[in-house]
Amino acid sequence: MIYDTAIIGGGVSGAATAWWLSRYQVKTVLLEKAADVGFGVSKANSGIIHGGFHHPVSSLKAKLEIRGNLMFEQLRHELGFPFERHGILVAAFSEEEMVTVRKLYAQGIANGVKDLEMCGRERMLELESKLNSDVVGGFFCPGGGTVEPYCYCFSLVEAAVGNGVDLQCGFEVINGSYNGTYWELHSASGNIVKARYVVNAAGLHADTVSKACGAEKFTIIPRKGEEYLLDRTSAGRPSRVIFPVPSRHSKGVLVIPTAGGTTMIGPTADAVDDKDDTATTADNQKRILSLVRNMINGISERDCITAFAGLRPVLEGSEDFYIAPSQIVPCFIQVAGIQSPGLTASPAIGEYVKDLLKNAGLKLVEKDRINYFLPARRTARTQTPEQLEELHREDPAWTNIVCRCEKISEAEVIAAIRRGHTTVDGVKFYTRAGMGRCQGGFCGVKIMEIISRESGIPMEKLTKRGGDSRLITGKLGSLGVK
């Protein structure tokens, strides 16, 4: 088969592009090198839907951020992922910081952001009572919010696949060549995909893919951000996303009421050499705790349930996105340097890439019938006792609570597996099982047993995130898990 379009990279940019192309009579394949989509840059970020005031509208990232922000209500309505428009507060704790706040406010107004509000101390404390009383002022952007980035990515791909896009995970592109009619992409495992057009949305590895395909030579620098997740009972959970006054290279250390009900603090912003460096440190945890305690009351290290680090793909020599047709090879679209606010911009990035493909010659004819909606996802934790009793009559797995911290039922775990998520992380990101206080300490083995039973994968071969991330070594007898 020769596809019309091959998209390299199953993060939010590639997923959004696939979702847009699924509306048209073009044959599209989404290629992801990991065991599941969203397992790269997209799984480990702050989950913020930015407000459109941090960057000048002359930049591509600001234009796509502003448009992308406005798309999320409709997307949430159609695809059902967790999304909350909490609003963003930028808090200043000195008159010197207020100078920068006024500049950000003016930039937001110039960018066309609606309903921005400059605030004095009293108004800031009215909008967020947990702010440190030393706050001097700031401004409020009601259009900001949070999303579960992995659920969002899963939903985009599920909708795209439901409308005819093919998905190939475990496809790491190591070579690509154009023969005058179509591209031939070779994977590390020896598989080949042919396509007339290629979209390079490979995140941290977009530079490697570009070089492998004979296109532009550029460098992606990983910028590491450590994040710390607080229990959903944390007294420091704010009602808004709290931003400090930003620095030149970072929006600062934030306090984030996640769409999943927990609180996140971070990130750091440190350039690293290793694209696999996701280590966290005790020193950075102490530094982040100190910074956020200066902004918000009630933050305690005892509430910290896990730490992780994400890597932002920064294009060397530029803070903007690089989204453009290659000037060296034909029928090849570069989607690189998608750092913050790439999550916010992603639905607009997909639309933008779709238009670039059309301008490059891809014929786009809308399908007669498109399914815009995913079936509503049911969760045990949102049901009334009467509803749970009804679900139990349909399937007793609904009242077998596997993950006690997050109240996730066996039925939800099974649903994730039947949608192709057969790693422990895949199930976790799809359902939230293992994301609570115990971080899988009580439910981990139960989830593994259900994955093995439903997928037919032996327990000894189950992985955390695919590849060599085996959870068990050697031969295993029965664990006696029911």
C-alpha positions as CSV (number, residue, x, y, z in Angstrom):
1,M,0.0,0.0,0.0
2,I,1.1,3.5,-0.8
3,Y,-0.4,5.9,1.8
4,D,-1.2,9.5,0.9
5,T,0.3,10.7,4.1
6,A,2.6,9.3,6.8
7,I,2.8,11.1,10.1
8,I,5.9,10.4,12.1
9,G,5.3,10.8,15.8
10,G,2.2,10.0,17.9
11,G,2.4,12.9,20.4
12,V,-0.2,15.6,20.5
13,S,1.0,17.4,17.3
14,G,1.0,14.2,15.2
15,A,-2.2,13.0,16.8
16,A,-4.0,16.3,16.0
17,T,-2.7,16.2,12.4
18,A,-4.1,12.6,12.1
19,W,-7.4,13.8,13.6
20,W,-7.7,16.6,11.0
21,L,-6.7,14.4,8.1
22,S,-9.2,11.7,9.1
23,R,-12.0,14.0,7.9
24,Y,-10.8,13.7,4.3
25,Q,-10.6,11.0,1.6
26,V,-6.9,10.5,2.1
27,K,-5.2,7.3,3.4
28,T,-3.1,8.3,6.4
29,V,-0.9,6.3,8.7
30,L,0.4,7.5,12.1
31,L,3.8,6.0,13.0
32,E,4.9,6.0,16.6
33,K,8.2,4.5,17.8
34,A,7.0,3.8,21.3
35,A,4.6,1.0,22.4
36,D,1.7,3.5,22.6
37,V,0.9,7.0,21.5
38,G,1.7,10.0,23.8
39,F,4.6,8.2,25.5
40,G,7.1,10.8,24.5
41,V,7.0,14.5,25.2
42,S,3.2,14.6,25.5
43,K,2.9,12.4,28.5
44,A,5.1,14.4,30.8
45,N,4.1,18.0,30.8
46,S,2.2,20.4,33.0
47,G,-1.1,19.9,31.2
48,I,-1.8,23.6,31.0
49,I,-4.0,25.2,28.3
50,H,-2.2,28.6,28.1
51,G,-3.9,31.9,27.8
52,G,-2.1,33.5,24.9
53,F,-0.2,36.3,26.6
54,H,3.3,35.0,27.1
55,H,4.5,35.4,23.5
56,P,4.1,38.2,20.9
57,V,1.5,37.5,18.2
58,S,4.2,37.9,15.6
59,S,5.4,34.5,16.6
60,L,3.9,31.4,15.1
61,K,3.6,29.8,18.5
62,A,1.4,32.6,19.8
63,K,-0.9,32.5,16.8
64,L,-1.4,28.8,17.1
65,E,-1.6,28.9,20.9
66,I,-4.5,31.5,20.7
67,R,-6.4,29.5,18.1
68,G,-5.8,26.2,19.8
69,N,-7.0,27.5,23.1
70,L,-10.4,28.4,21.6
71,M,-10.8,24.8,20.2
72,F,-10.8,22.9,23.5
73,E,-14.5,23.3,24.5
74,Q,-15.6,21.8,21.2
75,L,-12.9,19.1,21.4
76,R,-13.9,18.1,25.0
77,H,-17.5,18.0,23.9
78,E,-16.7,15.7,21.0
79,L,-13.9,13.5,22.5
80,G,-14.7,13.5,26.2
81,F,-11.2,14.0,27.7
82,P,-10.8,15.8,31.1
83,F,-10.5,19.5,30.6
84,E,-11.2,22.4,33.0
85,R,-11.0,26.2,32.2
86,H,-9.9,27.2,35.7
87,G,-8.4,30.4,34.6
88,I,-4.8,31.6,35.1
89,L,-3.5,34.1,37.7
90,V,-0.1,35.7,37.2
91,A,1.1,36.7,40.7
92,A,3.6,39.5,41.4
93,F,5.3,39.8,44.8
94,S,7.1,43.1,44.3
95,E,6.7,46.4,42.4
96,E,9.6,45.4,40.2
97,E,7.6,42.3,39.1
98,M,4.5,44.4,38.5
99,V,6.4,46.1,35.6
100,T,6.7,42.7,33.9
101,V,3.1,41.9,34.7
102,R,1.9,45.1,33.0
103,K,4.0,44.2,29.9
104,L,2.4,40.7,29.8
105,Y,-1.0,42.2,30.2
106,A,-0.4,44.7,27.4
107,Q,0.9,41.8,25.2
108,G,-2.2,39.8,25.9
109,I,-4.4,42.7,24.9
110,A,-2.4,43.2,21.7
111,N,-2.8,39.5,21.0
112,G,-6.6,39.8,21.2
113,V,-7.0,37.7,24.4
114,K,-10.4,38.3,25.8
115,D,-11.4,39.3,29.4
116,L,-7.9,39.9,30.8
117,E,-8.1,41.7,34.1
118,M,-5.4,43.7,35.9
119,C,-5.6,43.1,39.6
120,G,-4.5,44.7,42.8
121,R,-3.7,42.8,46.0
122,E,-7.3,42.6,47.2
123,R,-8.6,41.3,43.9
124,M,-5.9,38.7,43.6
125,L,-6.8,37.3,47.1
126,E,-10.5,37.4,46.2
127,L,-9.8,35.3,43.1
128,E,-7.5,32.9,45.0
129,S,-7.7,32.9,48.8
130,K,-4.7,30.5,49.1
131,L,-2.3,33.1,47.7
132,N,0.5,34.3,50.0
133,S,-0.7,37.5,51.6
134,D,2.5,39.2,50.4
135,V,1.1,39.3,46.9
136,V,1.3,42.8,45.4
137,G,-0.9,42.4,42.4
138,G,-1.1,40.6,39.0
139,F,-3.6,39.8,36.4
140,F,-6.3,37.2,35.7
141,C,-6.8,35.3,32.4
142,P,-10.1,33.4,32.7
143,G,-9.4,31.6,29.4
144,G,-6.6,29.4,30.7
145,G,-7.1,25.9,32.1
146,T,-5.8,22.4,32.4
147,V,-6.2,19.1,30.5
148,E,-5.1,15.5,31.0
149,P,-2.6,15.5,28.1
150,Y,-2.3,11.7,27.8
151,C,-6.1,11.3,27.7
152,Y,-6.3,14.1,25.2
153,C,-3.7,12.4,23.0
154,F,-5.4,9.0,23.3
155,S,-8.8,10.6,22.4
156,L,-7.4,12.3,19.2
157,V,-5.9,9.0,18.0
158,E,-8.9,7.0,18.8
159,A,-11.1,9.4,16.9
160,A,-8.7,9.4,14.0
161,V,-8.5,5.6,13.8
162,G,-12.3,5.4,14.1
163,N,-12.4,7.6,10.9
164,G,-9.9,5.4,8.9
165,V,-6.4,6.4,10.0
166,D,-4.0,3.5,10.4
167,L,-1.8,3.4,13.5
168,Q,1.5,1.6,13.7
169,C,3.3,1.7,17.1
170,G,6.8,0.3,17.5
171,F,7.8,2.0,14.2
172,E,11.0,3.9,14.7
173,V,12.0,5.6,11.5
174,I,15.7,5.2,10.8
175,N,15.8,6.0,7.1
176,G,13.6,7.7,4.5
177,S,14.0,8.2,0.7
178,Y,11.9,9.8,-2.0
179,N,11.8,8.2,-5.4
180,G,10.1,11.0,-7.3
181,T,6.6,9.7,-6.6
182,Y,6.5,8.6,-2.9
183,W,8.5,8.3,0.2
184,E,9.8,5.0,1.5
185,L,10.3,5.0,5.3
186,H,12.2,2.2,7.0
187,S,11.9,1.3,10.6
188,A,14.5,-0.1,13.1
189,S,12.6,-3.4,13.1
190,G,12.8,-3.8,9.3
191,N,9.3,-2.7,8.3
192,I,8.6,-0.3,5.4
193,V,5.9,2.3,4.9
194,K,5.3,4.1,1.6
195,A,3.6,7.5,1.4
196,R,3.3,10.4,-1.0
197,Y,3.7,13.0,1.8
198,V,5.5,12.8,5.1
199,V,4.9,14.9,8.3
200,N,7.9,14.9,10.7
201,A,6.3,15.4,14.1
202,A,8.9,13.3,16.0
203,G,9.2,15.6,19.0
204,L,12.6,15.3,20.7
205,H,13.8,13.2,17.7
206,A,12.6,15.5,14.9
207,D,16.2,16.4,14.1
208,T,17.2,12.8,13.8
209,V,14.2,12.0,11.5
210,S,14.9,15.0,9.4
211,K,18.5,14.0,8.9
212,A,17.6,10.4,8.2
213,C,15.3,11.6,5.4
214,G,17.9,13.9,3.9
215,A,16.0,17.1,4.9
216,E,17.1,20.1,6.9
217,K,19.9,19.7,9.5
218,F,18.9,21.2,12.8
219,T,19.4,20.4,16.5
220,I,16.7,19.7,19.1
221,I,18.0,20.6,22.6
222,P,16.1,18.8,25.5
223,R,15.0,21.3,28.1
224,K,14.2,19.3,31.2
225,G,11.4,20.2,33.6
226,E,11.0,18.4,36.9
227,E,7.4,18.2,38.2
228,Y,6.1,17.0,41.6
229,L,2.6,15.7,42.1
230,L,0.7,16.3,45.3
231,D,-2.1,14.1,46.6
232,R,-5.7,15.2,45.8
233,T,-6.3,16.0,49.5
234,S,-3.5,18.6,49.5
235,A,-4.5,21.8,51.4
236,G,-2.4,23.8,48.9
237,R,-4.6,23.0,45.9
238,P,-5.6,26.3,44.3
239,S,-8.7,27.0,42.3
240,R,-6.7,28.6,39.5
241,V,-3.4,27.9,37.7
242,I,-0.9,30.1,39.5
243,F,2.0,31.6,37.5
244,P,4.9,33.6,38.8
245,V,6.4,36.4,36.8
246,P,8.3,34.6,34.0
247,S,12.0,34.7,33.2
248,R,13.6,34.9,29.7
249,H,13.6,31.1,29.1
250,S,10.9,29.8,31.4
251,K,7.3,30.6,32.5
252,G,8.5,29.8,36.0
253,V,7.5,27.3,38.7
254,L,3.8,27.0,38.8
255,V,1.0,25.6,41.0
256,I,-1.4,23.7,38.9
257,P,-4.8,22.2,39.9
258,T,-4.8,19.3,37.4
259,A,-7.8,18.2,35.4
260,G,-7.5,14.9,37.2
261,G,-8.0,16.4,40.7
262,T,-4.5,16.4,42.0
263,T,-2.1,19.4,42.3
264,M,1.2,19.7,40.4
265,I,4.1,22.0,41.2
266,G,7.0,22.8,38.8
267,P,8.6,22.7,36.3
268,T,12.3,23.4,36.3
269,A,13.9,24.5,33.0
270,D,17.4,23.1,32.5
271,A,19.1,22.3,29.2
272,V,20.4,18.7,29.2
273,D,22.4,16.7,26.6
274,D,20.6,13.3,27.0
275,K,17.2,13.0,25.4
276,D,16.5,10.1,27.8
277,D,17.4,12.1,30.9
278,T,14.3,12.1,33.0
279,A,15.9,11.9,36.4
280,T,14.6,14.0,39.3
281,T,16.7,15.3,42.2
282,A,16.1,16.0,45.9
283,D,17.7,19.5,45.5
284,N,15.2,20.5,42.8
285,Q,12.3,19.2,44.9
286,K,13.4,21.4,47.8
287,R,13.9,24.4,45.4
288,I,10.5,24.0,43.9
289,L,8.8,23.6,47.3
290,S,10.4,26.7,48.5
291,L,9.4,28.7,45.4
292,V,5.7,27.6,45.5
293,R,5.4,28.2,49.2
294,N,6.3,31.8,48.5
295,M,3.2,31.9,46.3
296,I,0.6,29.6,47.9
297,N,-0.2,28.6,51.4
298,G,-0.8,25.0,52.4
299,I,1.9,23.3,50.3
300,S,3.5,20.4,52.2
301,E,6.2,17.9,51.1
302,R,4.2,15.2,52.9
303,D,1.6,15.5,50.2
304,C,4.1,14.7,47.4
305,I,3.1,11.3,45.9
306,T,5.4,11.2,42.9
307,A,8.0,13.0,40.9
308,F,8.7,13.0,37.1
309,A,10.5,15.0,34.5
310,G,9.5,15.9,31.0
311,L,11.8,17.1,28.2
312,R,10.8,20.0,26.0
313,P,12.1,19.8,22.4
314,V,13.7,23.2,21.9
315,L,15.0,24.2,18.5
316,E,18.6,25.4,18.8
317,G,18.8,29.1,18.0
318,S,15.0,29.7,18.2
319,E,12.2,29.8,20.8
320,D,9.5,29.6,18.1
321,F,7.9,26.6,16.4
322,Y,9.3,25.3,13.2
323,I,6.4,24.2,11.0
324,A,7.0,24.5,7.3
325,P,7.6,22.5,4.1
326,S,11.1,21.3,3.7
327,Q,13.2,23.4,1.4
328,I,15.5,20.5,0.6
329,V,13.3,17.5,-0.1
330,P,9.8,17.4,-1.6
331,C,6.5,16.5,0.0
332,F,8.0,16.7,3.5
333,I,6.5,18.9,6.3
334,Q,8.6,19.8,9.3
335,V,6.8,20.1,12.7
336,A,9.7,20.7,15.1
337,G,10.6,22.7,18.2
338,I,7.1,22.2,19.6
339,Q,7.8,23.2,23.2
340,S,5.5,25.1,25.5
341,P,2.7,26.1,24.6
342,G,2.7,23.1,22.2
343,L,-0.1,21.3,24.0
344,T,-2.4,24.3,23.8
345,A,-1.5,24.9,20.2
346,S,-1.8,21.3,19.1
347,P,-5.3,21.3,17.6
348,A,-4.3,24.4,15.6
349,I,-1.0,22.8,14.7
350,G,-2.9,19.9,13.2
351,E,-5.1,22.3,11.2
352,Y,-2.1,24.3,10.1
353,V,-0.2,21.2,8.9
354,K,-3.3,20.0,7.0
355,D,-3.4,23.3,5.1
356,L,0.4,23.0,4.4
357,L,-0.2,19.6,2.9
358,K,-3.0,20.9,0.8
359,N,-0.8,23.8,-0.5
360,A,1.9,21.2,-1.2
361,G,-0.5,19.3,-3.5
362,L,-2.3,16.8,-1.3
363,K,-5.9,16.6,-2.6
364,L,-8.3,17.0,0.3
365,V,-11.9,16.0,-0.4
366,E,-14.2,15.8,2.7
367,K,-15.7,12.4,3.5
368,D,-19.4,12.1,3.1
369,R,-19.7,10.8,6.6
370,I,-17.4,11.6,9.6
371,N,-17.8,10.5,13.2
372,Y,-16.9,13.5,15.3
373,F,-17.8,12.0,18.6
374,L,-16.3,9.2,20.7
375,P,-18.6,7.2,22.9
376,A,-19.0,8.7,26.4
377,R,-16.6,7.1,28.8
378,R,-18.1,5.8,32.0
379,T,-16.1,5.8,35.2
380,A,-17.0,4.2,38.5
381,R,-15.9,7.2,40.6
382,T,-18.5,9.5,38.9
383,Q,-21.5,7.1,39.3
384,T,-24.2,7.3,42.0
385,P,-24.7,4.1,44.1
386,E,-27.9,3.5,42.1
387,Q,-26.0,3.8,38.8
388,L,-23.3,1.5,40.0
389,E,-25.8,-1.1,41.0
390,E,-27.3,-0.9,37.5
391,L,-23.8,-1.2,35.9
392,H,-23.1,-4.2,38.2
393,R,-26.1,-6.0,36.8
394,E,-24.7,-5.5,33.3
395,D,-21.2,-6.5,34.4
396,P,-20.0,-7.2,38.0
397,A,-16.5,-5.9,37.0
398,W,-17.9,-2.4,37.5
399,T,-18.1,-2.8,41.3
400,N,-14.7,-4.6,41.5
401,I,-12.6,-1.6,42.5
402,V,-9.0,-2.4,41.4
403,C,-7.4,1.0,42.2
404,R,-8.7,2.2,45.6
405,C,-6.9,5.6,45.5
406,E,-8.5,6.7,42.3
407,K,-11.6,4.4,42.5
408,I,-10.9,2.7,39.2
409,S,-12.9,-0.4,38.4
410,E,-11.9,-3.6,36.7
411,A,-14.3,-2.8,33.9
412,E,-12.4,0.4,33.1
413,V,-9.1,-1.4,33.1
414,I,-10.6,-4.0,30.7
415,A,-11.9,-1.2,28.4
416,A,-8.4,0.3,28.2
417,I,-6.9,-3.0,27.2
418,R,-9.5,-3.6,24.6
419,R,-8.6,-0.3,23.1
420,G,-5.1,-1.5,22.6
421,H,-3.4,-0.2,25.8
422,T,-1.5,-3.3,26.9
423,T,1.4,-1.7,29.0
424,V,1.0,-0.7,32.6
425,D,1.6,2.9,31.7
426,G,-0.9,2.7,28.9
427,V,-3.6,1.5,31.3
428,K,-2.5,4.1,33.9
429,F,-2.8,7.0,31.5
430,Y,-6.1,5.8,30.0
431,T,-7.8,5.1,33.3
432,R,-5.7,6.8,36.1
433,A,-5.3,3.4,37.8
434,G,-2.0,3.7,39.8
435,M,-1.9,7.5,39.8
436,G,-3.1,8.0,43.4
437,R,-1.5,8.1,46.7
438,C,0.0,4.6,46.6
439,Q,1.3,5.0,43.0
440,G,0.3,1.4,42.2
441,G,1.6,-0.2,45.4
442,F,-1.7,-1.9,46.1
443,C,-3.2,-2.3,42.6
444,G,-0.1,-2.8,40.4
445,V,-0.1,-6.6,40.5
446,K,-3.9,-6.7,40.0
447,I,-3.6,-4.5,36.9
448,M,-0.8,-6.7,35.5
449,E,-3.0,-9.8,36.0
450,I,-5.9,-8.2,34.2
451,I,-3.7,-7.1,31.3
452,S,-2.3,-10.6,31.0
453,R,-5.7,-12.2,31.1
454,E,-7.3,-9.9,28.6
455,S,-4.4,-9.6,26.2
456,G,-2.9,-13.1,26.3
457,I,0.5,-11.6,27.1
458,P,2.3,-13.7,29.8
459,M,3.0,-11.9,33.0
460,E,6.7,-12.4,32.5
461,K,6.5,-10.4,29.2
462,L,4.4,-7.5,30.5
463,T,6.2,-4.1,30.4
464,K,5.8,-0.7,32.0
465,R,6.0,1.2,28.8
466,G,7.1,-1.2,26.1
467,G,10.6,-2.1,24.9
468,D,12.9,-3.4,27.5
469,S,10.9,-2.1,30.5
470,R,10.0,-5.6,31.7
471,L,8.4,-5.7,35.1
472,I,9.3,-9.3,36.0
473,T,12.5,-11.2,35.2
474,G,12.6,-15.0,35.0
475,K,9.7,-17.4,35.1
476,L,6.7,-16.7,37.2
477,G,4.2,-19.1,38.8
478,S,0.7,-18.2,39.8
479,L,0.4,-15.1,42.0
480,G,-3.1,-16.2,43.1
481,V,-4.6,-12.9,41.9
482,K,-8.3,-13.1,41.1
